Amino acid sequence: MNATRAALAVLATVSIIVSTGRARAADQSPDYQVVKTLKVGGEGRWDYAIVDPQTHLLYVSRSTHTQIINPETGQVVHDLANTPGVHGIALAPEFNRGFTSNGRGNTVTVFDLKTGDELGTVKTGTNPDSIIYDPASKKVFAFDGRSSDASVIDAASAPNTTSTRIPLDGKPEFAAADGAGHVYVNLEDKSSIAVIDSKALKVTAVWKIDGGEEPSGLAIDPAHHHLFSGCHNNVMVIVDTESGKTLGTAPIGQGVDACGFDPGTGEAFASCGDGTLTVVKETSPGKFEAVQTVKTRRGARTMALDPSTHTVYLAATEPLPGAAAGEAPRRGGPQGPFVVLVVGRTSK
């Protein structure tokens, strides 16, 4: 082969490699969009939302009550009353129990998953906010924002039980469990993550979040030992669950509240009050990037993920009459009709 042909062969090879790389990059870019708007209605502000993995019903907290919604139609199939200042919902399907954290009541309401009826309440610390069920310990963890602790409830015996308190060195926000005996919780005012041994019921470590400030949303990829912490300096910070080391960051929108992770696609999500949903993915080993920013609606800051359908649900309101385009309703101010935005993966 002469020099010219050799050079052409090299160029052709490089071209193939570049083209393949671009194709792989394109394959890594999802295509999410708002595919439906559910006109749910009902009174009250909203906060956390969660999808039941078995029934696929959507639970949304609404200030004094908790709506259980059919996400196909938007119909409220049950409305759990008397959840004062409700923030979050946790589900323990193996015990047919659901739990709401009632910030103004300083209680957790226990309800029947099949009927939606209240079974009773359990006292907690002051202003329980985030709440999760940990399958490893069979316990519910409600994180008390004002008393800076966790109230732990035995799911099997609830509501006929009392809570155990675990002190925390900061104001807790969202939490996540790895299913192997570890519960992780953002400490918003300390820009750190506390690690709880869910069986020994004690804090075993506190990790400073490098590059992240005032963490709110938290999601977990237990298979790859990754935490995804949405922070208020407009970044998602990825943290190793074994070492506490920060692995990387990715840019997100402003006013993040919730995060989620879909194990089927390997994508993490951050829902932000500025009207964006950021999709983050590990595009190559150790490299995390924002691969798509979905335009949603201003104020749509909380989300729920159904990984079986790769669908994200965002709580929001319709614009108020006379509101400027894109203007978000003020917290505590008048709200438009309550809706749920359905974000679906439309290709790839």
ROSEVEX-483107 format. One record per atom (N, C-alpha, C): residue in three letters; x, y, z. Coordinates in pm, whole numbers, padded with zeros to 5 digits, always signed. Example, Ala and Ser with C-alpha at 12.3 -4.5 7.8 and 13.67 -1.06 7.14 Angstrom:
! residues 2
ala+01319-00569+00780/ala+01230-00450+00780/ala+01320-00330+00780/ser+01285-00225+00708/ser+01367-00106+00714/ser+01290+00003+00787/
! end
This chain:
! residues 348
met+00086-00120+00000/met+00000+00000+00000/met+00089+00124+00000/asn+00066+00219-00095/asn+00148+00340-00097/asn+00101+00440+00008/ala+00178+00550+00022/ala+00153+00646+00130/ala+00016+00711+00118/thr-00023+00740-00007/thr-00152+00807-00028/thr-00267+00717+00015/arg-00258+00589-00031/arg-00366+00495+00005/arg-00369+00471+00156/ala-00251+00464+00217/ala-00244+00445+00362/ala-00310+00561+00436/ala-00282+00682+00389/ala-00341+00800+00452/ala-00493+00801+00438/leu-00540+00762+00319/leu-00685+00756+00296/leu-00750+00650+00385/ala-00679+00538+00401/ala-00733+00432+00486/ala-00746+00479+00630/val-00645+00552+00679/val-00649+00606+00815/val-00766+00704+00831/leu-00781+00793+00731/leu-00891+00889+00736/leu-01026+00820+00737/ala-01039+00715+00659/ala-01165+00640+00654/ala-01194+00575+00788/thr-01089+00520+00850/thr-01106+00457+00981/thr-01149+00558+01086/val-01080+00676+01085/val-01116+00782+01178/val-01259+00827+01158/ser-01300+00837+01031/ser-01436+00879+00999/ser-01538+00781+01055/ile-01507+00652+01041/ile-01598+00550+01093/ile-01610+00559+01244/ile-01491+00579+01311/ile-01491+00588+01457/ile-01572+00708+01503/val-01549+00825+01437/val-01622+00946+01474/val-01772+00928+01452/ser-01807+00870+01335/ser-01949+00849+01305/ser-02013+00756+01407/thr-01940+00649+01444/thr-01992+00555+01544/thr-02011+00624+01678/gly-01911+00707+01714/gly-01921+00780+01840/gly-02041+00872+01841/arg-02065+00942+01728/arg-02181+01031+01720/arg-02311+00952+01730/ala-02314+00835+01665/ala-02434+00751+01670/ala-02463+00707+01813/arg-02353+00669+01886/arg-02372+00626+02023/arg-02419+00743+02110/ala-02361+00862+02084/ala-02404+00981+02159/ala-02551+01010+02134/ala-02592+00994+02006/ala-02733+01017+01972/ala-02822+00916+02042/asp-02774+00790+02051/asp-02852+00688+02118/asp-02868+00719+02266/gln-02770+00789+02323/gln-02776+00822+02465/gln-02868+00940+02492/ser-02908+01013+02389/ser-02995+01128+02407/ser-03141+01084+02402/pro-03213+01092+02513/pro-03354+01050+02513/pro-03442+01155+02447/asp-03567+01124+02435/asp-03662+01219+02378/asp-03787+01217+02464/tyr-03783+01294+02573/tyr-03897+01306+02661/tyr-03974+01433+02627/gln-04105+01427+02647/gln-04187+01547+02632/gln-04317+01530+02708/val-04383+01641+02734/val-04515+01635+02798/val-04614+01579+02697/val-04667+01461+02728/val-04756+01393+02634/val-04904+01408+02672/lys-04928+01451+02794/lys-05067+01462+02839/lys-05073+01554+02961/thr-05185+01622+02978/thr-05210+01700+03098/thr-05338+01650+03161/leu-05328+01601+03285/leu-05445+01548+03357/leu-05507+01660+03439/lys-05632+01690+03416/lys-05703+01795+03488/lys-05766+01732+03612/val-05693+01740+03723/val-05732+01670+03844/val-05821+01755+03933/gly-05785+01882+03955/gly-05863+01969+04041/gly-05841+01938+04188/gly-05925+01998+04271/gly-05912+01980+04416/gly-05838+02095+04479/glu-05860+02114+04608/glu-05804+02228+04681/glu-05669+02194+04743/gly-05590+02300+04767/gly-05467+02285+04843/gly-05342+02285+04758/arg-05231+02330+04817/arg-05102+02325+04752/arg-05060+02178+04742/trp-04954+02154+04669/trp-04906+02017+04655/trp-04762+02009+04704/asp-04719+01885+04730/asp-04579+01864+04767/asp-04535+01732+04703/tyr-04495+01634+04782/tyr-04442+01510+04727/tyr-04548+01431+04651/ala-04499+01347+04561/ala-04585+01254+04488/ala-04511+01121+04476/ile-04587+01012+04461/ile-04527+00880+04448/ile-04622+00790+04369/val-04565+00694+04296/val-04643+00596+04220/val-04635+00461+04290/asp-04748+00394+04306/asp-04749+00258+04359/asp-04699+00164+04249/pro-04589+00092+04271/pro-04533+00008+04165/pro-04622-00108+04125/gln-04718-00145+04211/gln-04805-00258+04180/gln-04934-00214+04110/thr-04999-00113+04163/thr-05127-00068+04105/thr-05109+00044+04005/his-04991+00110+04008/his-04958+00226+03923/his-05045+00348+03955/leu-05113+00346+04070/leu-05186+00464+04113/leu-05087+00572+04157/leu-05128+00697+04137/leu-05045+00812+04170/leu-05098+00878+04296/tyr-05010+00898+04394/tyr-05045+00964+04519/tyr-04982+01103+04521/val-05064+01204+04552/val-05015+01342+04558/val-05066+01407+04686/ser-04975+01467+04764/ser-05016+01536+04886/ser-05073+01672+04850/arg-05183+01713+04920/arg-05252+01837+04887/arg-05284+01920+05012/ser-05185+01944+05094/ser-05197+02034+05208/ser-05273+01975+05327/thr-05401+01945+05309/thr-05481+01888+05419/thr-05535+01751+05385/his-05512+01707+05263/his-05562+01577+05218/his-05465+01520+05117/thr-05484+01393+05085/thr-05394+01324+04991/thr-05476+01257+04883/gln-05452+01296+04759/gln-05528+01241+04647/gln-05463+01115+04592/ile-05547+01017+04563/ile-05503+00893+04498/ile-05566+00894+04359/ile-05481+00899+04257/ile-05524+00934+04122/ile-05497+00820+04025/asn-05593+00794+03937/asn-05571+00705+03823/asn-05495+00785+03716/pro-05368+00750+03691/pro-05289+00833+03599/pro-05328+00820+03452/glu-05413+00724+03421/glu-05461+00711+03283/glu-05568+00814+03253/thr-05653+00841+03353/thr-05769+00927+03330/thr-05763+01059+03406/gly-05682+01064+03513/gly-05680+01181+03598/gly-05788+01178+03704/gln-05867+01071+03709/gln-05974+01060+03807/gln-05917+01035+03946/val-05971+01107+04046/val-05935+01083+04185/val-06017+00964+04234/val-05951+00851+04256/val-06023+00729+04295/val-06045+00725+04445/his-05965+00800+04521/his-05987+00811+04666/his-05918+00937+04714/asp-05977+01001+04813/asp-05920+01122+04870/asp-05906+01100+05021/leu-05782+01084+05066/leu-05755+01059+05207/leu-05760+01191+05282/ala-05860+01207+05367/ala-05879+01333+05440/ala-05796+01334+05568/asn-05794+01451+05631/asn-05734+01467+05764/asn-05586+01430+05766/thr-05512+01486+05671/thr-05366+01475+05674/thr-05310+01617+05681/pro-05316+01680+05799/pro-05285+01824+05812/pro-05140+01857+05781/gly-05121+01947+05684/gly-04987+01987+05645/gly-04908+01874+05582/val-04977+01787+05510/val-04912+01668+05454/val-04801+01707+05356/his-04688+01639+05368/his-04575+01659+05277/his-04555+01537+05187/gly-04526+01421+05246/gly-04486+01306+05166/gly-04572+01184+05190/ile-04551+01085+05102/ile-04623+00959+05108/ile-04523+00846+05093/ala-04535+00743+05176/ala-04454+00622+05163/ala-04547+00503+05152/leu-04505+00401+05076/leu-04588+00284+05052/leu-04514+00157+05092/ala-04584+00070+05164/ala-04530-00060+05202/ala-04627-00167+05155/pro-04623-00202+05025/pro-04721-00295+04969/pro-04725-00431+05038/glu-04612-00477+05089/glu-04610-00609+05153/glu-04696-00615+05279/phe-04723-00498+05338/phe-04810-00492+05456/phe-04943-00425+05424/asn-04967-00394+05296/asn-05088-00324+05254/asn-05107-00195+05333/arg-04996-00123+05352/arg-05001+00000+05430/arg-04942+00116+05350/gly-05003+00232+05366/gly-04947+00356+05317/gly-04930+00451+05434/phe-04844+00552+05417/phe-04810+00642+05527/phe-04795+00784+05472/thr-04852+00881+05541/thr-04832+01021+05503/thr-04765+01096+05619/ser-04674+01187+05586/ser-04609+01271+05687/ser-04686+01402+05699/asn-04743+01427+05815/asn-04832+01541+05836/asn-04757+01650+05912/gly-04707+01750+05839/gly-04619+01851+05897/gly-04683+01933+06006/arg-04810+01968+05990/arg-04877+02049+06092/arg-04929+01964+06206/gly-04953+01839+06181/gly-05005+01752+06286/gly-04898+01683+06367/asn-04771+01687+06318/asn-04662+01614+06384/asn-04699+01467+06402/thr-04755+01413+06295/thr-04799+01273+06295/thr-04771+01210+06160/val-04779+01079+06158/val-04786+01001+06035/val-04922+00932+06032/thr-04995+00952+05924/thr-05121+00881+05905/thr-05094+00748+05836/val-05150+00642+05890/val-05138+00508+05831/val-05270+00477+05761/phe-05263+00429+05636/phe-05387+00400+05564/phe-05376+00268+05488/asp-05491+00213+05454/asp-05503+00086+05383/asp-05483+00110+05233/leu-05388+00041+05171/leu-05361+00064+05029/leu-05475+00020+04939/lys-05550-00080+04980/lys-05658-00130+04893/lys-05781-00041+04897/thr-05814+00008+05016/thr-05936+00088+05029/thr-05909+00238+05034/gly-05787+00276+05071/gly-05755+00417+05089/gly-05804+00474+05220/asp-05855+00389+05309/asp-05911+00436+05435/asp-05803+00450+05542/glu-05821+00550+05627/glu-05728+00572+05738/glu-05740+00461+05841/leu-05623+00417+05892/leu-05619+00315+05995/leu-05580+00371+06131/gly-05519+00490+06131/gly-05476+00552+06255/gly-05356+00641+06233/thr-05303+00697+06342/thr-05188+00786+06331/thr-05081+00745+06433/val-04957+00789+06405/val-04844+00768+06495/val-04777+00904+06515/lys-04743+00937+06639/lys-04677+01063+06669/lys-04532+01061+06619/thr-04485+01178+06574/thr-04349+01193+06524/thr-04281+01311+06592/gly-04166+01349+06539/gly-04102+01473+06579/gly-04177+01592+06520/thr-04112+01708+06518/thr-04178+01831+06475/thr-04163+01852+06324/asn-04277+01866+06258/asn-04286+01892+06113/asn-04222+01781+06030/pro-04279+01660+06033/pro-04229+01554+05945/pro-04249+01593+05799/asp-04145+01574+05719/asp-04145+01619+05580/asp-04128+01497+05488/ser-04004+01470+05447/ser-03979+01352+05364/ser-04013+01225+05442/ile-04061+01124+05370/ile-04093+00996+05433/ile-04069+00885+05331/ile-04004+00776+05375/ile-03978+00662+05288/ile-04000+00532+05363/tyr-04023+00425+05286/tyr-04028+00291+05342/tyr-03899+00219+05305/asp-03835+00157+05405/asp-03711+00082+05383/asp-03742-00067+05391/pro-03739-00139+05277/pro-03774-00282+05278/pro-03676-00369+05355/ala-03552-00324+05373/ala-03453-00406+05443/ala-03488-00419+05592/ser-03531-00310+05653/ser-03563-00311+05796/ser-03712-00324+05823/lys-03793-00314+05717/lys-03940-00315+05730/lys-03989-00197+05813/lys-03919-00084+05799/lys-03955+00034+05878/lys-03977+00155+05788/val-04058+00246+05839/val-04085+00373+05774/val-04003+00481+05844/phe-03937+00565+05765/phe-03857+00675+05818/phe-03921+00807+05778/ala-03968+00883+05877/ala-04021+01016+05853/ala-03917+01116+05905/phe-03880+01213+05822/phe-03772+01306+05856/phe-03832+01439+05898/asp-03803+01475+06024/asp-03867+01588+06089/asp-03785+01715+06069/gly-03840+01808+05990/gly-03766+01926+05949/gly-03730+02020+06062/arg-03820+02040+06159/arg-03793+02138+06263/arg-03721+02078+06384/ser-03740+01953+06412/ser-03669+01891+06525/ser-03541+01823+06481/ser-03511+01827+06351/ser-03385+01774+06296/ser-03358+01632+06344/asp-03454+01545+06317/asp-03436+01404+06350/asp-03520+01319+06256/ala-03510+01188+06273/ala-03591+01094+06196/ala-03680+01017+06293/ser-03808+01006+06260/ser-03900+00924+06337/ser-03918+00791+06264/val-03888+00682+06331/val-03887+00550+06269/val-04005+00469+06321/ile-04081+00411+06228/ile-04205+00340+06261/ile-04200+00199+06203/asp-04237+00101+06282/asp-04245-00036+06234/asp-04368-00050+06144/ala-04344-00084+06017/ala-04454-00086+05919/ala-04554-00197+05948/ala-04507-00310+05999/ala-04596-00425+06020/ala-04697-00401+06131/ser-04657-00328+06235/ser-04746-00308+06349/ser-04819-00174+06347/ala-04784-00086+06256/ala-04848+00046+06249/ala-04996+00029+06213/pro-05085+00110+06273/pro-05056+00227+06358/pro-05044+00195+06507/asn-05049+00067+06543/asn-05046+00031+06685/asn-04902+00022+06735/thr-04832+00133+06729/thr-04692+00136+06767/thr-04652+00280+06798/thr-04532+00298+06848/thr-04476+00431+06869/thr-04353+00446+06782/ser-04307+00569+06763/ser-04191+00594+06679/ser-04064+00602+06761/thr-03953+00563+06699/thr-03821+00578+06757/thr-03752+00695+06688/arg-03681+00780+06765/arg-03622+00900+06707/arg-03471+00884+06690/ile-03419+00930+06577/ile-03276+00931+06548/ile-03233+01075+06528/pro-03147+01130+06613/pro-03102+01270+06596/pro-03020+01286+06468/leu-03036+01400+06403/leu-02961+01433+06282/leu-02893+01569+06302/asp-02778+01584+06241/asp-02700+01706+06256/asp-02734+01804+06144/gly-02862+01837+06131/gly-02903+01930+06027/gly-03048+01909+05990/lys-03098+01994+05901/lys-03238+01989+05857/lys-03254+01888+05744/pro-03328+01780+05769/pro-03342+01676+05665/pro-03435+01718+05553/glu-03404+01669+05435/glu-03490+01689+05317/glu-03523+01551+05259/phe-03513+01537+05125/phe-03546+01409+05062/phe-03453+01299+05112/ala-03502+01174+05106/ala-03425+01059+05149/ala-03441+00945+05049/ala-03351+00846+05058/ala-03355+00729+04970/ala-03295+00611+05044/ala-03343+00490+05011/ala-03292+00367+05072/ala-03235+00278+04964/asp-03128+00204+04999/asp-03066+00116+04899/asp-03119-00027+04904/gly-03209-00057+04999/gly-03263-00192+05010/gly-03170-00291+05077/ala-03053-00242+05120/ala-02955-00330+05183/ala-02921-00284+05325/gly-03008-00202+05382/gly-02988-00161+05520/gly-02932-00022+05538/his-02930+00058+05431/his-02879+00195+05443/his-02986+00293+05394/val-03007+00397+05473/val-03096+00507+05435/val-03010+00633+05427/tyr-03028+00706+05318/tyr-02951+00829+05294/tyr-03048+00947+05295/val-03006+01056+05358/val-03093+01174+05363/val-03010+01300+05343/asn-03060+01389+05258/asn-02998+01521+05241/asn-03016+01604+05367/leu-02910+01669+05410/leu-02918+01769+05517/leu-02903+01905+05449/glu-03016+01971+05431/glu-03021+02090+05345/glu-02933+02203+05396/asp-02939+02231+05525/asp-02865+02345+05578/asp-02716+02317+05597/lys-02675+02191+05584/lys-02534+02155+05598/lys-02470+02114+05466/ser-02549+02113+05358/ser-02500+02071+05227/ser-02425+01937+05237/ser-02492+01843+05299/ser-02431+01712+05322/ser-02536+01603+05317/ile-02490+01478+05322/ile-02577+01361+05322/ile-02546+01277+05444/ala-02649+01245+05523/ala-02632+01157+05639/ala-02666+01014+05598/val-02591+00920+05652/val-02611+00777+05625/val-02662+00712+05753/ile-02774+00643+05744/ile-02835+00578+05860/ile-02831+00427+05841/asp-02786+00355+05942/asp-02800+00210+05946/asp-02944+00183+05986/ser-03023+00129+05892/ser-03167+00119+05914/ser-03206+00009+06012/lys-03114-00078+06046/lys-03143-00183+06144/lys-03092-00143+06282/ala-02972-00086+06288/ala-02918-00040+06416/ala-02979+00093+06459/leu-03042+00162+06363/leu-03108+00291+06387/leu-03011+00394+06443/lys-02903+00414+06371/lys-02807+00517+06409/lys-02738+00572+06284/val-02692+00697+06294/val-02617+00760+06187/val-02475+00705+06189/thr-02429+00656+06074/thr-02295+00598+06066/thr-02196+00687+05993/ala-02245+00785+05916/ala-02155+00875+05844/ala-02232+00998+05801/val-02159+01108+05783/val-02213+01230+05723/val-02112+01276+05618/trp-02158+01287+05493/trp-02069+01321+05381/trp-02098+01462+05331/lys-01995+01541+05321/lys-02008+01673+05261/lys-02027+01658+05111/ile-02119+01734+05053/ile-02143+01729+04909/ile-02050+01829+04841/asp-01954+01778+04767/asp-01861+01866+04697/asp-01929+01925+04573/gly-01935+02058+04568/gly-01992+02125+04451/gly-02141+02149+04459/gly-02206+02099+04564/gly-02351+02116+04576/gly-02388+02194+04701/glu-02487+02283+04690/glu-02532+02364+04802/glu-02682+02349+04822/glu-02723+02338+04947/glu-02864+02326+04985/glu-02933+02214+04906/pro-02896+02089+04931/pro-02956+01978+04857/pro-03102+01958+04894/ser-03181+01928+04794/ser-03324+01903+04814/ser-03358+01761+04768/gly-03380+01743+04637/gly-03418+01612+04585/gly-03307+01509+04598/leu-03345+01381+04616/leu-03247+01274+04626/leu-03305+01148+04564/ala-03226+01084+04478/ala-03264+00957+04416/ala-03144+00863+04422/ile-03169+00734+04401/ile-03062+00635+04417/ile-03064+00532+04305/asp-02945+00494+04263/asp-02922+00379+04175/asp-02847+00277+04260/pro-02918+00186+04328/pro-02850+00094+04419/pro-02758-00004+04349/ala-02790-00040+04225/ala-02708-00138+04153/ala-02567-00086+04126/his-02555+00045+04101/his-02426+00104+04069/his-02374+00195+04181/his-02444+00193+04295/his-02399+00267+04415/his-02389+00417+04390/his-02492+00473+04325/his-02493+00616+04296/his-02611+00684+04364/leu-02584+00799+04426/leu-02688+00889+04472/leu-02692+01010+04380/phe-02812+01061+04354/phe-02830+01179+04271/phe-02897+01286+04357/ser-02820+01388+04393/ser-02869+01491+04483/ser-02890+01622+04407/gly-03015+01667+04402/gly-03047+01793+04336/gly-03024+01909+04430/cys-02938+02003+04391/cys-02895+02111+04480/cys-02940+02247+04427/his-02953+02342+04519/his-03008+02472+04483/his-02908+02568+04421/asn-02787+02523+04397/asn-02697+02602+04312/asn-02700+02550+04169/asn-02814+02488+04133/asn-02846+02448+03996/asn-02756+02336+03943/val-02723+02243+04030/val-02649+02125+03986/val-02708+02000+04050/met-02693+01889+03979/met-02715+01758+04039/met-02577+01700+04069/val-02558+01657+04193/val-02431+01601+04236/val-02447+01450+04248/ile-02355+01375+04188/ile-02359+01230+04194/ile-02258+01184+04297/val-02304+01107+04395/val-02223+01065+04509/val-02218+00913+04516/asp-02101+00861+04544/asp-02083+00716+04561/asp-02139+00674+04697/thr-02228+00573+04699/thr-02293+00533+04823/thr-02203+00453+04916/glu-02090+00409+04868/glu-02000+00330+04952/glu-01892+00415+05018/ser-01841+00514+04943/ser-01732+00595+04996/ser-01774+00736+05035/gly-01887+00783+04983/gly-01928+00921+05006/gly-01860+01020+04913/lys-01779+00969+04822/lys-01705+01055+04730/lys-01798+01113+04623/thr-01778+01241+04593/thr-01851+01303+04482/thr-01790+01257+04350/leu-01873+01197+04265/leu-01826+01141+04139/leu-01836+01239+04023/gly-01926+01334+04034/gly-01944+01431+03926/gly-02064+01518+03950/thr-02082+01615+03863/thr-02197+01705+03869/thr-02253+01724+03729/ala-02378+01765+03723/ala-02442+01798+03596/ala-02532+01918+03619/pro-02542+02009+03522/pro-02627+02128+03539/pro-02775+02093+03532/ile-02854+02157+03617/ile-02999+02141+03615/ile-03062+02279+03622/gly-03195+02284+03625/gly-03265+02411+03629/gly-03263+02475+03767/gln-03337+02583+03780/gln-03342+02660+03904/gln-03463+02618+03986/gly-03443+02610+04119/gly-03555+02577+04207/gly-03587+02430+04210/val-03484+02344+04213/val-03508+02200+04216/val-03577+02161+04346/asp-03664+02063+04336/asp-03726+02007+04455/asp-03706+01856+04459/ala-03753+01786+04355/ala-03749+01641+04358/ala-03651+01584+04255/cys-03606+01460+04282/cys-03523+01384+04188/cys-03578+01242+04179/gly-03546+01175+04069/gly-03585+01036+04051/gly-03481+00963+03969/phe-03485+00829+03975/phe-03394+00748+03895/phe-03470+00630+03837/asp-03448+00606+03707/asp-03512+00496+03635/asp-03406+00390+03607/pro-03410+00275+03675/pro-03308+00172+03653/pro-03316+00110+03514/gly-03431+00117+03451/gly-03446+00059+03318/gly-03374+00136+03210/thr-03360+00266+03228/thr-03294+00350+03128/thr-03161+00405+03177/gly-03135+00394+03307/gly-03012+00451+03364/gly-03015+00602+03370/glu-03134+00661+03370/glu-03147+00807+03368/glu-03197+00859+03502/ala-03140+00970+03544/ala-03185+01041+03663/ala-03257+01168+03620/phe-03348+01216+03705/phe-03432+01331+03671/phe-03429+01432+03786/ala-03436+01559+03751/ala-03450+01667+03848/ala-03562+01759+03802/ser-03667+01771+03883/ser-03778+01860+03849/ser-03758+01994+03918/cys-03770+02102+03841/cys-03732+02235+03890/cys-03847+02334+03872/gly-03855+02427+03968/gly-03963+02524+03967/gly-03959+02622+03852/asp-03846+02630+03782/asp-03838+02722+03668/asp-03908+02667+03544/gly-03968+02548+03557/gly-04042+02490+03445/gly-03958+02398+03359/thr-03861+02330+03420/thr-03778+02236+03346/thr-03767+02104+03421/leu-03750+01999+03343/leu-03718+01866+03394/leu-03588+01824+03326/thr-03480+01811+03404/thr-03350+01776+03348/thr-03329+01626+03356/val-03280+01569+03246/val-03249+01426+03240/val-03097+01412+03243/val-03045+01337+03338/val-02901+01318+03357/val-02867+01171+03341/lys-02752+01146+03273/lys-02713+01007+03249/lys-02561+00994+03253/glu-02515+00875+03291/glu-02372+00844+03283/glu-02341+00806+03139/thr-02286+00899+03063/thr-02267+00879+02919/thr-02143+00798+02887/ser-02047+00796+02978/ser-01931+00710+02969/ser-01886+00686+03112/pro-01803+00585+03137/pro-01768+00553+03276/pro-01717+00673+03354/gly-01791+00708+03460/gly-01752+00819+03546/gly-01787+00956+03495/lys-01854+00966+03379/lys-01891+01095+03323/lys-02043+01109+03320/phe-02095+01207+03393/phe-02239+01229+03402/phe-02274+01360+03333/glu-02376+01354+03247/glu-02413+01471+03169/glu-02564+01490+03169/ala-02604+01616+03152/ala-02745+01647+03127/ala-02771+01621+02979/val-02850+01518+02950/val-02870+01477+02811/val-02998+01535+02751/gln-03086+01588+02836/gln-03204+01656+02782/gln-03263+01746+02890/thr-03317+01860+02848/thr-03394+01947+02935/thr-03534+01959+02876/val-03632+01909+02950/val-03771+01908+02904/val-03842+02032+02956/lys-03907+02104+02868/lys-03986+02219+02910/lys-04118+02169+02969/thr-04145+02208+03095/thr-04267+02162+03161/thr-04359+02281+03188/arg-04364+02326+03312/arg-04445+02442+03346/arg-04387+02504+03473/arg-04382+02635+03476/arg-04327+02701+03595/arg-04405+02659+03719/gly-04331+02625+03823/gly-04393+02577+03946/gly-04402+02426+03956/ala-04372+02354+03847/ala-04380+02207+03847/ala-04251+02151+03905/arg-04239+02161+04036/arg-04112+02133+04103/arg-04106+01995+04168/thr-04219+01927+04182/thr-04218+01794+04242/thr-04263+01691+04140/met-04213+01568+04157/met-04238+01466+04056/met-04250+01329+04119/ala-04308+01237+04042/ala-04311+01095+04074/ala-04274+01020+03948/leu-04205+00908+03963/leu-04157+00829+03850/leu-04216+00689+03856/asp-04267+00643+03743/asp-04308+00504+03729/asp-04207+00436+03637/pro-04108+00364+03692/pro-04003+00306+03608/pro-04051+00194+03517/ser-04166+00136+03548/ser-04216+00028+03462/ser-04266+00081+03328/thr-04305+00208+03325/thr-04352+00270+03200/thr-04262+00384+03155/his-04157+00413+03233/his-04064+00524+03204/his-04140+00656+03192/thr-04233+00675+03286/thr-04318+00793+03285/thr-04292+00877+03408/val-04285+01008+03388/val-04267+01103+03498/val-04395+01185+03512/tyr-04440+01201+03636/tyr-04559+01281+03665/tyr-04518+01404+03745/leu-04565+01520+03701/leu-04529+01648+03763/leu-04654+01720+03808/ala-04655+01761+03936/ala-04768+01838+03989/ala-04753+01984+03949/ala-04863+02045+03908/ala-04859+02184+03861/ala-05000+02243+03868/thr-05013+02367+03822/thr-05144+02429+03809/thr-05157+02491+03671/glu-05281+02509+03630/glu-05308+02585+03509/glu-05279+02732+03538/pro-05241+02810+03436/pro-05217+02952+03459/pro-05344+03023+03507/leu-05325+03121+03595/leu-05438+03201+03640/leu-05484+03295+03529/pro-05611+03327+03523/pro-05658+03423+03422/pro-05581+03554+03433/gly-05531+03602+03321/gly-05458+03727+03318/gly-05311+03715+03353/ala-05264+03593+03384/ala-05123+03576+03418/ala-05037+03589+03293/ala-04919+03645+03311/ala-04825+03656+03200/ala-04778+03518+03158/ala-04738+03505+03034/ala-04693+03375+02982/ala-04577+03323+03066/gly-04592+03200+03115/gly-04486+03137+03192/gly-04480+03179+03337/glu-04571+03267+03380/glu-04567+03315+03518/glu-04613+03206+03613/ala-04535+03183+03718/ala-04566+03080+03816/ala-04653+03138+03927/pro-04749+03058+03981/pro-04826+03107+04094/pro-04737+03121+04217/arg-04765+03220+04300/arg-04687+03240+04420/arg-04728+03140+04526/arg-04628+03092+04603/arg-04660+03003+04714/arg-04746+03078+04815/gly-04856+03016+04852/gly-04946+03080+04946/gly-05044+03175+04880/gly-05023+03207+04752/gly-05113+03296+04680/gly-05219+03218+04605/pro-05302+03285+04527/pro-05406+03217+04451/pro-05346+03121+04349/gln-05411+03008+04333/gln-05362+02904+04243/gln-05465+02879+04133/gly-05417+02841+04015/gly-05507+02796+03911/gly-05549+02653+03937/pro-05634+02595+03852/pro-05677+02457+03869/pro-05558+02360+03871/phe-05563+02263+03962/phe-05454+02168+03979/phe-05452+02066+03864/val-05333+02041+03811/val-05316+01945+03701/val-05194+01859+03730/val-05183+01749+03657/val-05063+01665+03658/val-05013+01656+03514/leu-04886+01694+03494/leu-04824+01682+03363/leu-04764+01542+03350/val-04793+01476+03240/val-04742+01342+03214/val-04630+01354+03112/val-04508+01318+03154/val-04390+01326+03066/val-04352+01185+03027/gly-04351+01158+02896/gly-04322+01025+02845/gly-04202+01022+02756/arg-04141+00905+02745/arg-04028+00885+02656/arg-04085+00845+02520/thr-04071+00930+02422/thr-04141+00912+02296/thr-04062+00835+02192/ser-03932+00815+02215/ser-03851+00739+02119/ser-03728+00686+02188/lys-03652+00599+02116/lys-03529+00539+02165/lys-03554+00459+02290/
! end
